[in-house]
Amino acid sequence: MNLSVCALYPDLMNIYADRGNLLMLERRCAWRGIGWRLHESGLGASLRDEHDLYYIGGGQDADQRRCAADLLEHKAQALHAAAARGAVVLGVCGGYQLLGHSYQLGADTIPGIGLLDLHTIRAEGPRLIGNIAVQSAEGTIGGFENHGGRTYLGSGQEPLGRVLRGHGNDGRSGFEGARRANVIGTYVHGPLLPKNSWLCDLLIALALRLAPDALPPLEDSLERAAHSCALRAAGVPT
């Protein structure tokens, strides 16, 4: 087996140590003997619908604007086709916002690609910052959030999970992230996957069209400790 991963704008959309998500995917594949191929797609590069997993992280507002325009021009069609055939698309923080319809930033509207039914507004008020714990259908997610945007889900859009501790999408709804089939967006980073190895394995399994329990188990004492530490930091007992 081989996992083909495409990182979108790794030089621009990469803050809060979120390149660790790619490293976590690579290591957990290597430890299981799964081949790993990492491709990068930056500004101006066309995107092919040929990968198993697509990843876009977070970035500063100026970089996010540049990437949003490039996504629409060069990559949106391929990402929609990839999602339609069941490839995994993971967006974290700013990348999550770009998977929706739009990000309203003052008088400007940054367009998204509409893979998820949501929109984001940079509202008045403090940034939503701190440790967070989220209960998803498959397990508990722990990590850190830091975002000024408030994200609002469409009436039929499924959240990734419910907030146990922290702010989540907008600080009020009790929802965090969004999910449509294998398209997942979340504000949890710092980074996401090293603190939630079970989620990393779920993404690998989905991308390879395997049942989650089909992956060989690993010796995960350190990974379990990291997960427990993230939850405790958010105030959730383990």
One Martini backbone bead per residue (centre of mass of N, CA, C, O) as a GRO file, in nm:
protein
  238
    1MET     BB    1   0.099   0.034   0.017
    2ASN     BB    2   0.000   0.378  -0.067
    3LEU     BB    3   0.040   0.723   0.031
    4SER     BB    4  -0.102   1.009  -0.118
    5VAL     BB    5   0.015   1.342  -0.058
    6CYS     BB    6  -0.118   1.685  -0.051
    7ALA     BB    7   0.032   1.998  -0.006
    8LEU     BB    8  -0.103   2.313   0.051
    9TYR     BB    9   0.087   2.570   0.090
   10PRO     BB   10   0.346   2.509   0.293
   11ASP     BB   11   0.476   2.811   0.298
   12LEU     BB   12   0.196   2.971   0.395
   13MET     BB   13   0.013   2.727   0.535
   14ASN     BB   14   0.214   2.740   0.832
   15ILE     BB   15   0.116   2.725   1.157
   16TYR     BB   16   0.153   2.603   1.469
   17ALA     BB   17   0.309   2.334   1.376
   18ASP     BB   18   0.136   2.189   1.129
   19ARG     BB   19   0.359   2.008   0.993
   20GLY     BB   20   0.315   1.772   1.200
   21ASN     BB   21   0.089   1.628   1.044
   22LEU     BB   22   0.267   1.511   0.819
   23LEU     BB   23   0.467   1.361   1.000
   24MET     BB   24   0.260   1.173   1.131
   25LEU     BB   25   0.167   1.032   0.878
   26GLU     BB   26   0.443   0.923   0.790
   27ARG     BB   27   0.520   0.756   1.044
   28ARG     BB   28   0.262   0.569   1.058
   29CYS     BB   29   0.324   0.443   0.790
   30ALA     BB   30   0.615   0.341   0.828
   31TRP     BB   31   0.554   0.153   1.080
   32ARG     BB   32   0.358  -0.024   0.864
   33GLY     BB   33   0.468  -0.025   0.557
   34ILE     BB   34   0.368   0.237   0.424
   35GLY     BB   35   0.370   0.418   0.170
   36TRP     BB   36   0.522   0.749   0.081
   37ARG     BB   37   0.377   1.047  -0.078
   38LEU     BB   38   0.492   1.381  -0.126
   39HIS     BB   39   0.316   1.668  -0.224
   40GLU     BB   40   0.327   1.995  -0.382
   41SER     BB   41   0.104   2.297  -0.388
   42GLY     BB   42   0.125   2.606  -0.517
   43LEU     BB   43   0.143   2.888  -0.658
   44GLY     BB   44   0.018   2.829  -0.991
   45ALA     BB   45  -0.054   2.535  -0.946
   46SER     BB   46  -0.177   2.268  -1.056
   47LEU     BB   47  -0.433   2.018  -0.986
   48ARG     BB   48  -0.460   1.681  -0.918
   49ASP     BB   49  -0.674   1.390  -0.928
   50GLU     BB   50  -0.440   1.162  -0.743
   51HIS     BB   51  -0.498   1.165  -0.437
   52ASP     BB   52  -0.574   1.062  -0.101
   53LEU     BB   53  -0.456   1.337   0.038
   54TYR     BB   54  -0.552   1.665   0.153
   55TYR     BB   55  -0.362   1.961   0.272
   56ILE     BB   56  -0.457   2.253   0.481
   57GLY     BB   57  -0.356   2.514   0.654
   58GLY     BB   58  -0.249   2.789   0.827
   59GLY     BB   59  -0.266   3.160   0.810
   60GLN     BB   60  -0.230   3.456   0.722
   61ASP     BB   61  -0.430   3.682   0.581
   62ALA     BB   62  -0.254   3.751   0.332
   63ASP     BB   63  -0.205   3.453   0.250
   64GLN     BB   64  -0.502   3.368   0.232
   65ARG     BB   65  -0.576   3.545  -0.005
   66ARG     BB   66  -0.383   3.422  -0.212
   67CYS     BB   67  -0.490   3.126  -0.184
   68ALA     BB   68  -0.785   3.171  -0.258
   69ALA     BB   69  -0.743   3.256  -0.553
   70ASP     BB   70  -0.583   2.998  -0.634
   71LEU     BB   71  -0.792   2.786  -0.570
   72LEU     BB   72  -1.004   2.877  -0.777
   73GLU     BB   73  -0.817   2.867  -1.037
   74HIS     BB   74  -0.633   2.573  -0.980
   75LYS     BB   75  -0.805   2.361  -0.749
   76ALA     BB   76  -1.114   2.320  -0.708
   77GLN     BB   77  -1.188   2.101  -0.913
   78ALA     BB   78  -1.004   1.876  -0.800
   79LEU     BB   79  -1.119   1.875  -0.509
   80HIS     BB   80  -1.407   1.798  -0.584
   81ALA     BB   81  -1.334   1.533  -0.725
   82ALA     BB   82  -1.192   1.401  -0.486
   83ALA     BB   83  -1.430   1.408  -0.288
   84ALA     BB   84  -1.631   1.244  -0.471
   85ARG     BB   85  -1.429   0.976  -0.454
   86GLY     BB   86  -1.309   0.986  -0.129
   87ALA     BB   87  -1.111   1.172  -0.055
   88VAL     BB   88  -0.908   1.339   0.162
   89VAL     BB   89  -0.993   1.651   0.333
   90LEU     BB   90  -0.777   1.879   0.519
   91GLY     BB   91  -0.866   2.155   0.736
   92VAL     BB   92  -0.678   2.412   0.913
   93CYS     BB   93  -0.820   2.679   1.003
   94GLY     BB   94  -0.769   2.854   0.736
   95GLY     BB   95  -0.832   2.600   0.566
   96TYR     BB   96  -1.117   2.568   0.671
   97GLN     BB   97  -1.233   2.837   0.567
   98LEU     BB   98  -1.169   2.767   0.254
   99LEU     BB   99  -1.389   2.526   0.244
  100GLY     BB  100  -1.588   2.731   0.226
  101HIS     BB  101  -1.750   3.013   0.099
  102SER     BB  102  -1.647   3.236   0.324
  103TYR     BB  103  -1.449   3.539   0.433
  104GLN     BB  104  -1.519   3.798   0.645
  105LEU     BB  105  -1.300   4.097   0.613
  106GLY     BB  106  -1.464   4.331   0.669
  107ALA     BB  107  -1.504   4.461   0.347
  108ASP     BB  108  -1.401   4.180   0.279
  109THR     BB  109  -1.416   3.889   0.056
  110ILE     BB  110  -1.318   3.561   0.096
  111PRO     BB  111  -1.309   3.303  -0.105
  112GLY     BB  112  -1.430   2.985  -0.138
  113ILE     BB  113  -1.501   2.631  -0.243
  114GLY     BB  114  -1.754   2.468  -0.107
  115LEU     BB  115  -1.714   2.185   0.051
  116LEU     BB  116  -1.844   2.350   0.281
  117ASP     BB  117  -2.130   2.459   0.474
  118LEU     BB  118  -1.987   2.773   0.518
  119HIS     BB  119  -1.910   3.070   0.720
  120THR     BB  120  -1.693   3.359   0.780
  121ILE     BB  121  -1.639   3.601   1.053
  122ARG     BB  122  -1.486   3.900   1.145
  123ALA     BB  123  -1.543   3.988   1.457
  124GLU     BB  124  -1.612   4.139   1.721
  125GLY     BB  125  -1.372   4.076   1.951
  126PRO     BB  126  -1.220   3.828   2.077
  127ARG     BB  127  -1.023   3.588   2.055
  128LEU     BB  128  -1.018   3.232   2.013
  129ILE     BB  129  -0.847   3.105   2.294
  130GLY     BB  130  -0.717   2.777   2.357
  131ASN     BB  131  -0.794   2.505   2.499
  132ILE     BB  132  -0.935   2.196   2.352
  133ALA     BB  133  -1.241   1.991   2.349
  134VAL     BB  134  -1.373   1.720   2.140
  135GLN     BB  135  -1.673   1.547   2.047
  136SER     BB  136  -1.684   1.288   1.844
  137ALA     BB  137  -1.795   1.004   1.697
  138GLU     BB  138  -1.495   0.854   1.739
  139GLY     BB  139  -1.379   1.086   1.944
  140THR     BB  140  -1.140   1.264   2.125
  141ILE     BB  141  -1.034   1.604   2.093
  142GLY     BB  142  -0.714   1.762   2.126
  143GLY     BB  143  -0.603   2.117   2.180
  144PHE     BB  144  -0.571   2.423   1.987
  145GLU     BB  145  -0.692   2.766   1.973
  146ASN     BB  146  -0.670   3.051   1.714
  147HIS     BB  147  -0.935   3.280   1.642
  148GLY     BB  148  -1.123   3.549   1.489
  149GLY     BB  149  -1.317   3.378   1.356
  150ARG     BB  150  -1.659   3.306   1.275
  151THR     BB  151  -1.827   2.999   1.236
  152TYR     BB  152  -2.103   2.905   1.013
  153LEU     BB  153  -2.340   2.674   0.971
  154GLY     BB  154  -2.533   2.514   0.786
  155SER     BB  155  -2.830   2.348   0.825
  156GLY     BB  156  -2.684   2.064   0.694
  157GLN     BB  157  -2.424   2.085   0.859
  158GLU     BB  158  -2.180   1.893   0.993
  159PRO     BB  159  -2.007   1.856   1.256
  160LEU     BB  160  -1.735   1.728   1.406
  161GLY     BB  161  -1.829   1.848   1.699
  162ARG     BB  162  -1.839   1.885   2.048
  163VAL     BB  163  -1.789   2.102   2.299
  164LEU     BB  164  -1.627   2.067   2.611
  165ARG     BB  165  -1.380   2.271   2.568
  166GLY     BB  166  -1.414   2.598   2.474
  167HIS     BB  167  -1.525   2.745   2.162
  168GLY     BB  168  -1.496   2.699   1.860
  169ASN     BB  169  -1.647   2.833   1.592
  170ASP     BB  170  -1.815   3.088   1.785
  171GLY     BB  171  -1.864   3.051   2.118
  172ARG     BB  172  -2.194   2.931   2.112
  173SER     BB  173  -2.297   2.656   1.969
  174GLY     BB  174  -2.091   2.396   2.042
  175PHE     BB  175  -1.928   2.381   1.782
  176GLU     BB  176  -1.683   2.187   1.581
  177GLY     BB  177  -1.638   2.213   1.289
  178ALA     BB  178  -1.643   1.998   0.986
  179ARG     BB  179  -1.842   1.744   0.794
  180ARG     BB  180  -1.805   1.565   0.467
  181ALA     BB  181  -1.732   1.281   0.491
  182ASN     BB  182  -1.385   1.328   0.391
  183VAL     BB  183  -1.443   1.625   0.482
  184ILE     BB  184  -1.227   1.827   0.697
  185GLY     BB  185  -1.279   2.075   0.957
  186THR     BB  186  -1.058   2.277   1.180
  187TYR     BB  187  -0.925   2.458   1.478
  188VAL     BB  188  -0.741   2.230   1.557
  189HIS     BB  189  -0.415   2.264   1.697
  190GLY     BB  190  -0.053   2.233   1.790
  191PRO     BB  191  -0.098   1.989   1.671
  192LEU     BB  192  -0.340   1.763   1.587
  193LEU     BB  193  -0.221   1.462   1.536
  194PRO     BB  194  -0.009   1.418   1.771
  195LYS     BB  195  -0.265   1.445   1.985
  196ASN     BB  196  -0.434   1.238   1.765
  197SER     BB  197  -0.373   0.932   1.659
  198TRP     BB  198  -0.654   0.819   1.593
  199LEU     BB  199  -0.710   1.030   1.369
  200CYS     BB  200  -0.477   0.962   1.188
  201ASP     BB  201  -0.569   0.669   1.134
  202LEU     BB  202  -0.841   0.741   1.013
  203LEU     BB  203  -0.732   0.894   0.766
  204ILE     BB  204  -0.568   0.664   0.648
  205ALA     BB  205  -0.802   0.467   0.612
  206LEU     BB  206  -0.981   0.643   0.433
  207ALA     BB  207  -0.767   0.690   0.206
  208LEU     BB  208  -0.734   0.352   0.172
  209ARG     BB  209  -1.009   0.204   0.211
  210LEU     BB  210  -1.034   0.134   0.524
  211ALA     BB  211  -1.074   0.003   0.807
  212PRO     BB  212  -0.976   0.120   1.108
  213ASP     BB  213  -0.901  -0.190   1.215
  214ALA     BB  214  -0.689  -0.268   0.973
  215LEU     BB  215  -0.467  -0.146   1.119
  216PRO     BB  216  -0.190  -0.192   1.263
  217PRO     BB  217  -0.077  -0.186   1.561
  218LEU     BB  218   0.075   0.031   1.801
  219GLU     BB  219   0.310   0.170   2.010
  220ASP     BB  220   0.120   0.424   2.214
  221SER     BB  221   0.220   0.564   2.481
  222LEU     BB  222   0.297   0.852   2.388
  223GLU     BB  223   0.032   0.920   2.240
  224ARG     BB  224  -0.153   0.886   2.486
  225ALA     BB  225  -0.014   1.103   2.656
  226ALA     BB  226  -0.064   1.342   2.464
  227HIS     BB  227  -0.370   1.323   2.472
  228SER     BB  228  -0.411   1.353   2.776
  229CYS     BB  229  -0.270   1.629   2.800
  230ALA     BB  230  -0.466   1.788   2.615
  231LEU     BB  231  -0.719   1.735   2.787
  232ARG     BB  232  -0.618   1.847   3.058
  233ALA     BB  233  -0.561   2.137   2.952
  234ALA     BB  234  -0.887   2.165   2.899
  235GLY     BB  235  -1.036   2.007   3.156
  236VAL     BB  236  -1.027   1.692   3.084
  237PRO     BB  237  -1.067   1.399   3.200
  238THR     BB  238  -0.870   1.064   3.191
   0.00000   0.00000   0.00000
